[in-house]
């Protein structure tokens, strides 16, 4: 409990929901007894907080810019890295015989934690946690804005070079609050290698492309 209090900055009212936030599906196959539902909620809350922050910070920037910067902040690899720096692996409850903790698991746990904070303490404390524990120590917006990698385009170049078939498929389309969310799978030679989420199909494809780009280390295979 001490580790959790130090992490979130307050004593939780409902500690059980935080234990649930760190319970990986390998320990509990049912969605309501693992952290999957909290991950879903935390993803939406984090998007809302980051969107609000960027909207206020860049008052004259357009939707495209704001969406692009937000996607760079909340992408799977970055959230996983931040989860590792927050030592979430210490709190994770998972089947150590079959599961190796990676960026995806840590990123999912971070989103689930955000969902738990929201349910236990409300939006204001969740926003404070995101600013204090994520944005301030780990996000350099000036550097982030300079990074402009078109992962989908690079992935198609790689597929063409190595004779791979790259396709995208909508796996799920849902409405969270007032926003439509797309979940898209990226397939290489018919095998799903990446999954992305976004407010548009384009954003979801970019997210899925980035996952494959990083998973297969495409950068090292191409002369860019």
ChimeraX attribute file (.defattr): number of C-alpha atoms within 10 A of each C-alpha:
attribute: neighborCount
match mode: 1-to-1
recipient: residues
	/A:1	12
	/A:2	7
	/A:3	12
	/A:4	16
	/A:5	11
	/A:6	10
	/A:7	14
	/A:8	19
	/A:9	14
	/A:10	13
	/A:11	13
	/A:12	17
	/A:13	12
	/A:14	13
	/A:15	14
	/A:16	11
	/A:17	20
	/A:18	24
	/A:19	18
	/A:20	23
	/A:21	30
	/A:22	28
	/A:23	22
	/A:24	23
	/A:25	18
	/A:26	15
	/A:27	14
	/A:28	16
	/A:29	11
	/A:30	11
	/A:31	12
	/A:32	12
	/A:33	15
	/A:34	23
	/A:35	27
	/A:36	23
	/A:37	16
	/A:38	29
	/A:39	23
	/A:40	16
	/A:41	19
	/A:42	26
	/A:43	21
	/A:44	18
	/A:45	19
	/A:46	21
	/A:47	15
	/A:48	13
	/A:49	18
	/A:50	22
	/A:51	17
	/A:52	12
	/A:53	16
	/A:54	17
	/A:55	16
	/A:56	11
	/A:57	11
	/A:58	11
	/A:59	8
	/A:60	8
	/A:61	12
	/A:62	10
	/A:63	9
	/A:64	9
	/A:65	13
	/A:66	18
	/A:67	17
	/A:68	13
	/A:69	19
	/A:70	19
	/A:71	20
	/A:72	19
	/A:73	20
	/A:74	18
	/A:75	18
	/A:76	22
	/A:77	20
	/A:78	17
	/A:79	24
	/A:80	24
	/A:81	17
	/A:82	21
	/A:83	24
	/A:84	19
	/A:85	14
	/A:86	15
	/A:87	14
	/A:88	21
	/A:89	17
	/A:90	10
	/A:91	16
	/A:92	18
	/A:93	18
	/A:94	20
	/A:95	15
	/A:96	10
	/A:97	7
	/A:98	7
	/A:99	12
	/A:100	9
	/A:101	14
	/A:102	14
	/A:103	17
	/A:104	17
	/A:105	24
	/A:106	27
	/A:107	25
	/A:108	25
	/A:109	29
	/A:110	27
	/A:111	28
	/A:112	28
	/A:113	27
	/A:114	30
	/A:115	28
	/A:116	28
	/A:117	27
	/A:118	21
	/A:119	18
	/A:120	18
	/A:121	15
	/A:122	12
	/A:123	16
	/A:124	11
	/A:125	17
	/A:126	24
	/A:127	20
	/A:128	15
	/A:129	19
	/A:130	16
	/A:131	17
	/A:132	14
	/A:133	19
	/A:134	18
	/A:135	17
	/A:136	11
	/A:137	10
	/A:138	16
	/A:139	16
	/A:140	11
	/A:141	15
	/A:142	8
	/A:143	8
	/A:144	13
	/A:145	12
	/A:146	9
	/A:147	11
	/A:148	10
	/A:149	10
	/A:150	11
	/A:151	20
	/A:152	20
	/A:153	12
	/A:154	18
	/A:155	20
	/A:156	16
	/A:157	14
	/A:158	18
	/A:159	16
	/A:160	12
	/A:161	11
	/A:162	10
	/A:163	10
	/A:164	16
	/A:165	13
	/A:166	20
	/A:167	15
	/A:168	19
	/A:169	14
	/A:170	16
	/A:171	13
	/A:172	11
	/A:173	16
	/A:174	11
	/A:175	10
	/A:176	12
	/A:177	8
	/A:178	6
	/A:179	12
	/A:180	13
	/A:181	20
	/A:182	22
	/A:183	22
	/A:184	27
	/A:185	23
	/A:186	28
	/A:187	20
	/A:188	15
	/A:189	13
	/A:190	12
	/A:191	12
	/A:192	16
	/A:193	18
	/A:194	21
	/A:195	23
	/A:196	24
	/A:197	26
	/A:198	21
	/A:199	17
	/A:200	15
	/A:201	20
	/A:202	15
	/A:203	20
	/A:204	24
	/A:205	27
	/A:206	24
	/A:207	28
	/A:208	28
	/A:209	29
	/A:210	26
	/A:211	22
	/A:212	21
	/A:213	19
	/A:214	13
	/A:215	12
	/A:216	12
	/A:217	11
	/A:218	17
	/A:219	13
	/A:220	8
	/A:221	11
	/A:222	11
	/A:223	6
	/A:224	6
